[in-house]
Amino acid sequence: MRKLYLAYLIALAAVVATIGITPVLALHGPKDVAGTLYNAYVPTCHQWIYRSSCVFFDGSSHRIGDCIERGKEGQAMIATDFTNADRRWDGAFTYSRDQIGANRAERVQYGNEIGYKFPNDTRNIGIYIAMLLAGIALPYKWKKPEVPRFAYFALGIAPLAIDATGQMLGFWESTNIVRFITGIIAGATLSIFIYAMLHEKK
């Protein structure tokens, strides 16, 4: 069990690290590695820039924020620099639900500030980070794990399911902070169940 669980944590750490480094590589190079990572993550996420976070650089400092800032949609100039997508983009961002899963622009620019998105949307990033951090903490905090009742799993996944379903049906367009928080809750829940199930199989 320990070896299997360690492999699980190493795999999660690799996912979080490569997602985290991709926009930095896109900004500063080597850009061919950034392109490889962007394309490698295509099957894992729709990568829609409106639901993603970016690393921005203005020539002197970096920051992380929404790729498309609310209220500034028309000011955001986006482009497809890396992804091998049938639908490429080079121009001002305009909101359209038809773009989900089709548009895979990675770069956004506001004046002199350029940002590159993470290769997964903000919700997925929350899931992966929470799975990793909870996975690291659980062996120290939960000495005799038992698989919880399914009701607890449903409770942990419910915020994500409600928010994602509402978006899918067009009832609302969520915010990245809500996506990140619901991702964290779901990711921690998943890690709890994975840890308990692997412990039972030792």
N, C-alpha and C positions, 0 to 999 in steps of 0.2 A: 504494500500500500504506500509506503513512504517514497519508494522510487517512482511509482506512478504519479503520486501527488506532486512530487518535486518536478517531474516532467511537465505536468499540467501548469505549475507556476512558472516554469521557465518559458513555456510556450506563450503564456499570457504576458509575461514581461517583454518578450520579443515583439508581440503585437503592439503593446503600449509604446515601446521604445521606437519602433519603426514608424508608427503613426505620428508620434511626437516629433521625430526628426525630419520627416518629409518636407514640411513647409520651410524649414530652415535650409535644407539642401536646395529647395527651389529658389530661395532668395540668394544664397551665397555659393551654391555648388558643393560637390559636382552635380550638375543638373541632369546628367544622364542617369545617375542613381535615383534622383527624385522622380524622373519619368518612369523608371522601372517600378518604383514603389507605388506611384499613383495608379499605374495600370494593373499592378498585382492586386490592388484592393478593389478594383472595379466590381468583381462578383459579390463583394461583401456588403455593398451599400449603394444607394442611388446617387450619393455624392452631390446632391443638389446644393449649390452654393448658398441659396437663401436659408437653408437649414443647417448651415455649417459655420464653424468658427475658423478664423484666420490668424496667422502670425503676420503682423504688419511691421514695416520698417520704413522710416522716413529719412534715412541717411545717417542718423545718429543714434537712434534708440528703437527698441522693439516693444511691441505690445500685443496682447491677444484680445480679440474681440469678435463680435459678429461680422461675418464677411460682408453682409448687406445690412447696414445700419438702418433701423426703423426711421422713416422720415427722410432718408437720403437715397431711396431706391434709384431715383433718376440720375443721381450724381455718381453712382457706382459704375465705372467702366470695367467690364469683365472680359476675359479672354481665355480660350482653351490653348494652353501652352504645351501640355504634356500628354493628356489622355487621348488614346486612340478612339475617338467617338465619331459616330456618323453625323451627329449634329454638333458642330463647333460654334463657338460664339466669339464675336469680336465687336463690342459696342456697348452701349448703355444697357444696364439691367432693367428689364421690365418683368413684373410679376405675372406668372401664368402657371396654373396647375399642370398644363401640358408639358412643362419643362421637367417635371419630376421624373427622374430616371433617364431622361433623354439628354438634357443639357449637362455637360460635365466640365464646365469652365473651372479652372483652378486659380486664376489670378484676378484680383480686383484692385482697382486704383481709385483713390480719392486725391486729386491734385498731385502733390509730390509724394504721397504716401502709397506704397505698394504692399499688398498683402497676398499671401498664398494660403489656401485652405488646407486643413488636415484632410487626409484621404478617406476619412469616414465622417459622417455627420455628428453633430454635437451629442445626440442621444446615444449613439453607439460608443462614443468616447467615454461617456459617463458609465456605461455598462462595463466596458473593459477595465477602466480604472478601478471601479468598485469591486469587480471580481478579483482583481489582483490584490488590492489592499486588504480586502476581507479574507482572501485566501491565505495571505501571509499571516494575518493576525489570529485566525481561527485555531491553529494547532496550539497556540499559547494560552488562549482564553477558554477553549472548549475541550476539556480533557476526555470526556466520555460522551461523544456525540451520538445521537439517535436521529434518524430521519424524521423531521417534523411532520405533522399532519398536512395533507394537501391544502387544507384551508389557509394555512400560513403562506404557502407558495402562491395561492391565488391572491391573497391580500397584498403580497409584495409585488406581484406583477400587475395588479389592477390599475395603479396610477398610469403606468405606461400604456396599458391596453386601452384605457379610456381616452387618453390624450391622442394616441395614434389613430384610434378608430374615429374619433371626432374629426381629425384632420383628413383622413381618408374619405370620409363621407361628405366633406366640405362644410361641416358645421362651424369650424374655426381654423385659423392658422396659428399654431402654438408659437411660443417664443423659445429661443435657445436656452434660456435659464430653466424654463419648465422642462424642456427636453433633457437637459443635463441632469436635473434633479430626479426625474422619473427614471432615467437611465441608471443613476446611482442606486436608487432603491431596488430596481430589478436586478442589477448586477450583484449587489450584496446578497439578495435573496437566492440567486442562482448559486453563488459560491457556498452559501450555507448548506444547500441541498446536495451539491456536488461533494463537498467535504464529508458530509454525513454518509452519503451512499458509498463513497470510496472507503470510508472507515469500516463500514459494515462488511465489506468484501475482503478485508485483510486476512 
